[in-house]
Amino acid sequence: MKKFDENYIYLKDMYNDSYFPKFLVDKVKQEIVKVVEYLEEEGHTTEDIQKKFDIMTIAINDLQEEFYENDSEIETAARDSIGVTVDYILKYFNIDIDTETAIGERDW
């Protein structure tokens, strides 16, 4: 079983930007961590992994209203930060899915 890089900082740019409420960035991170925990269990098909990323992305989509209510939104900087994090995860676990495909269900 391959463990994820314990030194990796998820969503670094979002955490470093005061525009994004930390408690909401934590919620986005929680969704991503669910996928990482799934990936740490070996033996999943690429199709199953994509389904997990779809579930994650839809859950992040569902947070948009909460971002709006807190004078923020999932916009360009957030998209980039989420994309960088997902890209790192895909490469770390050597998963043959393009980042744009992995987060293809996004509406942000």
N, C-alpha and C positions, 0 to 999 in steps of 0.2 A: 504494500500500500504506500503510495507516494503522498507525503504531506506537503501542503502548500508552503511557500516561502514565508516563514513567520516574521521576517523583517520587512515584508512588503507593506507599504502604506496605501491602503485602498483610498480612492477618490481624493488624492492629495490636494489637487487644485481646488476642489469644492470645499474641503476643510479649511484651506488657507484663504478663502474668499468670504468675507463677512456678509456678502449678499445672500449666501445660502445658510439658513438656520441650521445649526449643528445637529439638532435633534432630528431634522428631516434628512440630513446627509446620513445620519446614523441609520435611518430607516432604509435608505437606498442601499447602504452598505450591508444591512442585514439580509436583503434580498440577494445580493451578490454572494455573500458568505454561504447561503444555502446551496448555491450552485457549486461553490468550491468544496463544501463538505461532501456533496454528491460525487464530485470528480475524484476526491480522495479515495473513494471506494472504487476500485478498478473493475473493469469488465463491462462497461457500458458501451452500447453502440453509438455511432455518430448521430443517428436519428434520435435516440433517447437523450443524448446530451443536448441536441438542438431543442428538443421539447422542454428541457429544464431551463435553457436560456430564454425560450419563449415565455414560460411561466414567470421568470424573473422580470423580463421586460414589461410584461403586462402589469405586474405588481408595481413596478416603478411608474408606469403610465398612470396607475390609479392614485399615485401620490401627488399628481400635478395640482389638483384642487387645493390640497393642503399647502403646497408651496404658494399658490396664489393668495390664500388666506393669510399667509405670513409675509406678504409683500415681496415674494420671490417667484421664480419659475425655473423650470428645467429648460434652459436655453443653451446657447452656443457653448459657453464655458462648461456647463454641466454635461452636455452631450460629449464634449471632448474628454472630460475627466472620466466619465463612465466608459467611453470607448477605449481610452488608454488602459483603464483597469481591466476591462474584458479582454483586450488584446494581450495584455501581460499574462492573464490566466490561460488563455488559449495556447500561447507559446510555451508557458511553463509546463503545462500538461501535454504538450505536443499533440494538440487536437487540430485536425485538418478541417477547420471551419473558419471562413473569413469573418472578421469582426463585424462587418456590415450585415452579414447573414445572421450571425449570432444574435444581434440586437435588432433584427429586421422587423419585429413587431412593434417597435417604438412609434410613438406619435409625438415625439419631442425632437 
